[in-house]
Amino acid sequence: MYLTGAKQHSLDAKGRLMLPADFRREFDTRVCLIPLKDAVYGFTPEAHKTYVESQFPNGFDSTNRRDVALRRGLNGHTVTVEIDSAGRVALSKVPEQERERLGLTGEVMIVGNDDHFEVWNVDAWKDSQASFADDLDALMFQDN
């Protein structure tokens, strides 16, 4: 799976998001949605499991309070939803307070980010990208 690109979409009246066709082809019937710092991330179930496991580079330690709390938090805040026959994902299944915190109403940006997509508030996405070209140039062409 390799998701790329950014597309503006509207949530319908029931809070459903139509996945872009190229994203839809990468998913089977379910998507794991997890609200994080700036966006809701959408993973296949397999990619979600890999993402959670990647948070424990030395392996999960069930006696480590941080490991237990982090795994519980990541899995506990994830909502697995069906992709309906029209290719829509029920973003409304993400807790309302999380959607409000992220400003996910009306128009949203859906952004491919390798093994997952991200659903952003349009203005927050634009703000995050305002200096992207300059930042990318600095990262790519800096003198070492």
Summary of the structure (lengths in Angstrom):
residues: 144
radius of gyration: 16.4
end to end distance: 32.8
largest distance: 51.3
contacts: 379
relative contact order: 0.24
helix: 38%
strand: 28%
